[in-house]
Amino acid sequence: MKNLFTKKAVILVSTLVLASAAGLTQAQGNAAAGESKAVVCGACHGADGNSTIGENPKLAGQNVRYLAKQMHDIKSGARTVPLMTGLLNNSSDQDILDIAAYYAAQEKTLEGANPELVELGESIYRSGIASLNVAACTACHSPTGQGNEQAGFPALGGQHATYTANQLKAFRSGARANDGNSMPMRIVSERLTDREIEALASYLSGLN
């Protein structure tokens, strides 16, 4: 009887482990399935996620967790993006994960930073501004600008300078507020001048 109970327990545990693994695989999204689901996104973001318009973000190479969160926020209204109003209404959680996985698998192109702004931008990104209690951006977004997949912090390297600057200013004004209860981006951006934002955005556009 004891052996039978042990065998049943082993089977139960094994089943739960396999189910958890299957759930994890599904939660990661399917890039192949996401390619066809992302066709409509290509009009603004480029077929491979490398948009050609500075106001539209590059999605290529961005981590899945961040992309999925932004799509959910846009769908729910937590983040307002007029051009995307209604586009995700019929997208399931799995659709969103698949689209995110597709873009995450693409290679992001790099931009060219303005040489006149590199020194200031690099200083802010790597050292912050101690006098204003602005922490170094590398703490969340990594020294190479690749972000932090596990924490859901976005990759910033290679992003259009115009888009990055616009988002920092949106956080600063409060027009964008989906950075969580701790408000890290709102707190940082409200302490930056327009020139500092432009320098930081320019530096990031060429960071690899």
N, C-alpha and C positions, 0 to 999 in steps of 0.2 A: 504493500500500500504506500509506503514511504517512497519507494522508487518510482511508482506511478505518479505520485504527486510531484516529485522532483522533475520528471520528464515533462509533465504538463506545464510546470513553471518555466522550464527551459524553452518550451515551444512558445509559450505566451510572451516571454521576454524577447525571443528571436523575432516574433511577429511584430511586436511593437517597435523594435529597432529597425526592421525593414520598412515599416510604415513611415517611421520618422525620416528615414533616408529618402524614401519616395517623395515625401512632402518637401524635403529640403531641395531635391532636384527640381521639383515643380516650382518652388519658390524662387529659384534662380532664373527662371524664364528659358525660353527656347529661341535662340537667335535665328534659326532657320525659319521658324514660324513667324517670327517678328518681322522678317524682311518684307513679306507681302502686306502685313498689317501696317507697316510704316510708309507705304507708298504715298499716301495723302500728305504725310509729314514732309516729304521731300520737296514740296513746292516752296516751303520757307526755309527748311533746314538742310536742303541738299540731299540727294539720293543716298549718299554715304554718311550723312550727318555733318558734312563740312559746308555750312552755309556760305554763300558768297556776299551776303548783305550784312554789314556790320551791326545792325540793330537786332538781327536774328541770331540766337546763340548756336554755336557749334555743339552738336550732341555726340559726335564721334569720340570714342575713348572715354566718355564720362562713365562713372561707376553706376551699376544697376540700381543700387539702393537709393542714390540721390535722384536719378532720373525717375524712378517709380514714385518717389515721394512727391516730386514736383508735379507729375501728371495727376496724381491723386488730389493734390492741393488745388490744381487748376480745375479739375472735374468737380470738386466739392465747393469751389468758390473761395477757398482759403487764400488762394493766390489769383489775382485778377490779371489775365492776359487777353485783352480784347480780341486779338486775331484768332485765339483758340477757343473762344466761347462756343460751347456746344459740340466741339469736335470730339471730345472724349466721352460724351454722355452715354453712348452705346458700347463703350469699351469695358470689358470685364476686368477683374483683377489680373487674370491670366493674360489677357491681351496686353495690358499695361506692362507686365513683367516681360513678355515676349518682345515687345517694342524696345524696352529698355535694354534687354540682352543683346538685341541686334545692334543698336547704336554703340553699346559698350565694346562690342567686338570690332568696331571699325577703327581705323587709324586716323588720328587727328592731324590736320596740317598745321604748320606754324606760321605765325605772322612775323612782321619785323618791328621791333621796338624803336621808338624815337630816341636816337642817341643822346639828345639833349635832356631826356627825362629819365634815362636809365639809372643814373647814380641815386637820385632821390627815390625812385620806385623800388630799387633793390634794397635801399636802406630801410624803407618802411616794411617791405615784405620779410626781410631777414632779421631785422632788429626791432621793429615797431617804433613807437615814439614814447620813450620813457617819461618825458615830462607831462604827457597827456594820459599816461597809463594805457597806452595802446600796445597790446601784445604783438609779437611777431606773428605774421600770417602763417609762417611755416609750422607753427604749433598744431594747426588743424589741417592745413593744406599741403604739408610736406615740403621739404627743401626743393624738390624738383617740380612742385606744382601739380603733382598727381593726385592730391587729395587723400582721403582715408576711406576706403571701401567699407570696412567694418563699422565705422562710426557714421557713415553716410555723408561725410564732408566732401564737397565736390572738387573735382580736378579743375584747376584754373589755367594751367599752362597752355598757351596756344589759342586761348579764347580771344575773340574779337575785342579790341580795346574799347570800342564804342559800346558794345554790349555790357562789358564789365563795369565801365564807368556809369552807364545808365542804371545798372542794378544797385551799385553803391549809393548813388544819389537817391534812388527810390527807397532804399533802406533808411537813408538819412532823413528823408522827408516823412517817412511813415507810410508812404504809398505801398510799399511792400513790407509785410510783417510776418512772413511765414518762416522765420528763423528760430522758432521755439520760444518757450517761456523765459529762457535765460537771455534772449535777445542779443546774441553775440555780434551779429552783423549790424544791428541798429545802433548798438553802443559804440562800436568801432567807427562806423561811418559818420556818426554825428560829430566826431572829433576831428574829422579830416576836412581840409579845405578843398576847393575845386581843383587846385593845382596838384595837391597831393593825391587826390583820386585819379586825375588824369595820368600822373606819373606812375602810379601803382598799376593802373589798367594797361598802360603802354608796356611796362616792364613784363607783366604777365603774358602779354600777347606773344612775346618771343621766348618765354621760359620753357625749357624742355628738361 
